[in-house]
Every structure is written in C-alpha cells, then in structure tokens.
C-alpha cells in the first residue's frame, strides 16, 4: 500500500513539474516575442524617420528647415530607442530567470528518475555554467555571441543616432565641419560606453544577488 502511495505521489509530482515547465516555456516564448516585437518596432520607427529626413532634404535641401525637422524627429527616435534598449536588457534578465526555473524543474526530474540524466541535452543545474549550457549548449560563450545579441545591436544604433543628433545640433549652432564631425563621433562613442556600463550594471546586480540552489 505504501509503495502504491509512493508511486501515485511521484506521478502527481511529475504532473505538477510538467505543468510548471510548460508554463515557464510559454512565458519564455512570450518574452522572446516581445524582444523581437520591440526591436522591430524601433527599427521601423528609425527607418521611417530616415525616409522622412531624406524627403525633406530633397525638397528643401540641408538648410534650416532640414535641421529643424531633424531636431524634432531624432529625439523621438532616441526616446523609442533608449526605451527599447533598457527593456531588452530587462527581458534578457527575465529570460535568464525562466531558464533557471526550468533547470530547477529538470533537476527535480533527475531526482525522481535518475536514469533519465544521460538523455538530457539541457542542464539541470541553476548556476551560471548551467544556465549558459541550457541557453547555448556550452558552459561559456564567446564574444561573437554577446555582440550578436539584440541589446548590443540596438545600443550601437542608439549611439550612432545620438552622434548624428549631436552633429545636427553643432551644425545648427554654426560649427565647422571638423568640429561637427569630432563632436558627433565623440558623442556616439561616449553614448556606447554609457549604455554598455548601464547594461552590464544590471546584469552584475542580477548575478550578485542570485544564489543557486543546485550548482554544478
């Protein structure tokens, strides 16, 4: 009788774990859908703004009218761009939490049925190497993996647009070509550094406050 109760309890636990696993998986799908949607929306706004600036330049040249229009449009683009960048950072952190949750559930599967461990491709540990193994099927990833991420791409675009806005402001103030170019490049570089530092700060806060329960 006790053995039957143990079997029934194991089945109930497995059902609970499976339900929770599918819930986390569905939530992760929604998170990635938001990442793609926000990135696509920002690129659409940016593309539309570039087209609008081109039309104004063709109609009125690069005179005061173009500069005024650029000073009105580019800040709106940057508002969307910065909001997209920081939301992508938060979404990546949320995705990491979801992976941690699924790794913990996978650890419970291994505890219930240890013979299943050789068949698991993803990790059942919730530390950093375990999360990276589930995320990319290896415990460490190279620089190309991080550079191809959506936050990095959006951050670089934001930096370039910020540099262009700074150059337009200098042009409106009557600065020369050399000054305008130097200010634009410097502003783009500083913006990229600041955005990278803010993004890394959020990630480091997440890692510093996190304590794995089932380390490798």
C-alpha positions in Angstrom: 0.0 0.0 0.0 2.8 2.3 0.9 4.6 1.6 -2.4 1.4 2.4 -4.4 1.0 5.7 -2.5 4.7 6.5 -3.3 4.1 5.8 -7.0 0.9 7.9 -7.0 2.7 10.7 -5.2 5.5 10.5 -7.8 3.1 10.8 -10.6 1.4 13.8 -9.0 4.8 15.5 -8.5 5.7 14.8 -12.2 2.4 16.3 -13.4 3.0 19.4 -11.3 6.5 19.7 -12.6 5.5 19.2 -16.2 2.7 21.8 -15.9 5.1 24.3 -14.4 7.7 23.5 -17.1 5.2 24.2 -19.9 4.1 27.4 -18.1 7.7 28.7 -18.0 8.3 27.7 -21.6 5.2 29.6 -22.7 6.3 32.6 -20.7 9.7 32.4 -22.3 8.2 32.3 -25.7 6.2 35.5 -24.9 9.4 37.2 -23.7 11.2 36.4 -26.9 8.2 37.6 -28.9 8.3 40.9 -27.0 12.1 41.2 -27.8 11.5 40.7 -31.5 8.5 43.0 -31.5 10.2 45.9 -29.7 13.3 45.6 -31.8 11.2 45.5 -35.0 9.1 48.5 -33.9 12.2 50.5 -33.1 13.8 49.7 -36.5 10.6 50.6 -38.2 10.5 54.0 -36.5 14.1 54.6 -37.3 13.6 53.6 -41.0 10.6 55.8 -41.3 12.5 58.7 -39.8 15.4 58.3 -42.2 13.0 58.2 -45.1 11.2 61.4 -43.8 14.6 63.1 -43.4 15.6 62.1 -47.0 12.3 63.6 -48.4 12.8 66.8 -46.5 16.4 67.1 -47.7 15.3 66.5 -51.3 12.6 69.1 -51.0 14.3 71.8 -49.0 18.0 70.9 -49.1 20.2 70.7 -45.9 19.2 74.1 -44.8 17.5 75.5 -41.7 14.2 73.6 -42.5 16.0 70.3 -42.6 17.9 71.0 -39.3 14.6 72.0 -37.6 12.9 68.8 -38.8 15.9 66.7 -37.7 15.9 68.3 -34.3 12.2 67.4 -33.9 12.4 63.8 -35.2 15.7 62.4 -33.9 14.9 63.0 -30.2 11.6 61.0 -30.7 13.6 58.2 -32.3 16.1 58.2 -29.5 13.3 58.1 -26.9 12.0 54.9 -28.5 15.5 53.6 -28.9 16.6 54.1 -25.3 13.3 52.6 -24.1 13.8 49.6 -26.3 17.4 49.1 -25.2 16.6 49.1 -21.5 13.6 46.9 -22.0 15.7 44.4 -23.9 18.1 44.2 -21.0 15.3 43.6 -18.6 13.8 40.9 -21.0 17.2 39.1 -21.1 17.3 39.0 -17.3 13.7 37.7 -17.2 14.7 35.1 -19.8 17.6 34.0 -17.6 15.2 33.6 -14.6 12.9 31.4 -16.7 15.9 29.3 -17.7 16.9 29.0 -14.1 13.3 27.8 -13.3 13.4 25.2 -16.0 16.8 24.0 -14.9 15.5 23.5 -11.4 12.5 21.6 -12.6 14.8 19.5 -14.7 16.8 18.8 -11.6 13.7 17.6 -9.9 13.1 15.2 -12.9 16.6 13.8 -12.4 15.8 13.3 -8.7 12.6 11.5 -9.5 14.2 9.4 -12.2 18.0 9.5 -12.1 18.2 7.1 -15.1 17.0 10.0 -17.4 20.0 12.2 -16.8 22.1 10.8 -19.8 19.3 11.7 -22.2 19.0 15.4 -21.2 20.6 17.9 -23.5 19.9 20.9 -21.4 21.5 21.4 -18.0 19.8 20.6 -14.7 21.9 23.0 -12.6 20.9 26.5 -11.8 24.3 28.2 -11.6 25.8 30.4 -14.3 27.5 27.5 -16.2 24.2 25.5 -16.0 22.2 28.5 -17.4 24.7 29.0 -20.2 24.7 25.3 -21.1 20.9 25.4 -21.4 21.0 28.7 -23.2 23.7 27.9 -25.8 24.6 24.3 -25.1 28.0 25.2 -23.7 29.1 26.5 -20.3 30.9 29.5 -21.8 30.1 31.7 -24.8 32.5 33.8 -27.0 32.4 37.5 -27.8 30.5 36.9 -31.0 27.6 35.5 -29.1 27.3 38.7 -27.0 27.9 41.1 -29.9 25.1 39.4 -31.9 22.5 40.0 -29.1 19.6 42.4 -29.6 20.5 44.8 -26.8 24.0 45.3 -28.3 22.7 45.9 -31.8 20.1 48.4 -30.5 22.6 50.1 -28.3 25.0 50.6 -31.2 22.3 52.0 -33.3 21.3 54.3 -30.5 24.8 55.5 -30.1 25.0 56.3 -33.8 21.7 58.2 -33.8 22.8 60.2 -30.7 26.1 61.1 -32.5 24.1 62.3 -35.6 21.8 64.4 -33.3 24.9 66.0 -31.7 26.3 66.8 -35.1 23.0 68.3 -36.2 23.0 70.5 -33.1 26.5 71.6 -33.8 25.5 72.4 -37.4 22.6 74.5 -36.2 24.9 76.4 -33.9 27.1 77.3 -36.8 30.1 75.0 -36.1 32.6 74.0 -38.8 32.8 70.6 -40.4 35.7 69.4 -38.3 34.1 70.4 -35.0 30.8 68.9 -36.1 32.5 65.6 -37.0 34.5 65.4 -33.9 31.6 66.1 -31.6 29.4 63.6 -33.4 32.0 60.8 -33.2 32.8 61.6 -29.5 29.1 61.7 -28.6 28.5 58.3 -30.3 31.5 56.7 -28.5 30.5 58.1 -25.1 26.9 57.0 -25.5 28.0 53.5 -26.4 30.2 53.3 -23.3 27.5 54.6 -21.0 24.8 52.3 -22.4 27.2 49.3 -22.1 28.0 50.3 -18.5 24.4 50.6 -17.6 23.5 47.3 -19.2 26.4 45.5 -17.5 25.5 47.0 -14.2 22.0 45.5 -14.4 23.5 42.1 -15.3 26.1 42.3 -12.5 23.3 43.2 -10.0 21.4 40.1 -11.0 24.4 37.9 -10.7 25.5 39.4 -7.4 22.1 39.0 -5.7 21.4 35.5 -7.1 22.2 32.3 -5.1 22.0 29.0 -7.0 20.3 26.1 -5.2 21.6 23.3 -7.4 25.1 24.3 -8.6 27.2 22.2 -10.9 
